[in-house]
Amino acid sequence: MAMRQTPLTCSGHTRPVVDLAFSEITPYGYFMISACKDGKPMLRQGETGDWIGTFLGHKGAVWGATLNSDATRGATAAADFTAKVWDAVSGDEVVSFTHKHIVKTVHFTGDSTKLLTGGQDKILRIYDLEKHEADPNELSGHHSGVRKAVWCNNDAQILSVADDKTVRLWDARTLEEVKSLDLPVSVSGAEYQAEGEILVLTYGRTIAFYNALSLELVKSFDAPARINTASLHLEKECVVAGGDDFKLYKFDYASGDELESYKGHFGPVHCVRFSPDGELYASGSEDGTLRLWQTTVGKTYGLWKCVLPEELNSESVESSAAASQDVKA
Amino acid sequence: MAGVLEENEAHGSDGAGEGGEAVEILTVAVRTEDPPDGANAALGGAEEPGRVVLMVRDGGCATESESASNRRPRLSCSFPRPVPILRLPRGPGGGKGFDPSSARFKALFTLPGLGAGHADSARADEDRAVRATLRERFVRCLLALGGRPAEFTLYERLRMRARFTCADVPFSSVAVHDLKTPLGKQPAALLRASDVIVFQVQLADSEAAVG
């Protein structure tokens, strides 16, 4: 069923957006960081899409980006073989960790004391953010480049997804592999949800949900097109996904039925994530833009205002024009 | 600076816009500056730069029979037409952003490692001296390369020969002369450094400097 919705379009990147992440809700709202092949990740206000700043310093495409829970630190993984940690308040680089190959994924622990990195050299590394010069702990085992790695189980374990078609669970203390899951094809996208310990994987046209700690399949369903990314709503009611047909899809989690779909992007969708309050979801695309979509279309939230027909007479033109003064970028 | 736009069509941002409907639009002054790297032309491809907030004066549901004429459509229903809203970064004047006057910055910003021990500040001075030397060497190198023949490799396997002239301070643009492009020869051109993958400068017959 195709509905109409006005997304907020966040422009500014000059190349495809390949990753995005939200912070948790902070006293200043919540924030979003976007990774782009132009090498300039951006920080935006999550509710409105307002640009806050650009992290300057990488010399190659940025493949992964993340924020710590209170959005005071950001981390990015780039093709210049470095993972950088940034001060998300001032935009300055805090530390840069050099690797031996392209870095693809970064993730903070809940207390922001450690940074997990993974990339094309197939090794996961844990860096101590309180002691930058210390050598990282390494977890080896993957036979191909790592696409995504996250802390799970309250930072006691680590989940990694790699191009060798496996998902592996590791113990963060002993650095040993605990469990492994073999998949038929390469995974295109992965999302980890701490609440409920759910791992969302996309491959081909399938969106699959696994228990993150047992790596058992919970459920899966298919989409109308090849899917690159999916995100599960925090209340586990719906799933949004995007892929090669440029559309955003919303599915009912329980039944797998397609609820809504939206056109808007001018290129394949590479990443989609729900906001921490579940009221909107952000998508990043090959067209270089991010779009913010409402979960409940028509609700008043952020810059979206619910206008009923009877309100829309002479006075409303002036009031909506006045309201739009805030809509400067 | 506000760039006021004039459009005579309302498009749905989802691409399924009703083409050809002429609806008068009340435009709102918004900033239309380029994103920080000045690459306004490359914004997302299909998005017109500078098309920001458009407010529809009469959000009528125009029927197809009225779309041919230029007159304002009759208001048969009064739903507001959804319009696209573009969230742009601030222009070049803002630099990298992270506004120091924002409430969040004032509350959370802490200067890194200020007032550290004597040893640290000595190391910082040494750092600075080394950086200055390296920077000077780099700049002298660029000066020495000026005027020499070079070959630039860009995306999509494009190679172009030119004479390297100079680069700007942040090395975001490279100035060249006699650029041989597939479309012809440009006497002078400015290449975006982010578009260049590698460039090779001929030093002498037997040597080459690769950048």
Interface residues (C-beta under 8 A of the other chain):
Chain A: R4 Q5 T6 P7 L8 T9 C10 S11 G12 H13 T14 Y28 D38 G39 K40 M42 L43 R44 T48 G49 D50 W51 I52 G53 T54 F55 L56 T72 D87 V89 S90 G91 D92 V94 Y262 K263 G264 F266 G267 D287 G288 T289 L303 V307 P309 L312 N313 S316 V317 S320 A321 S324 Q325 V327 K328 A329
Chain B: G12 S13 D14 G15 A16 L26 V28 V30 R31 P35 P36 D37 A39 A42 L43 G44 G45 A46 E47 V52 V53 M55 R57 G59 C77 S78 F79 P80 P82 V83 P84 I85 L86 R87 L88 P89 R90 K96 G97 F98 D99 P100 A103 R104 F105 A107 L108 F109 P112 S194
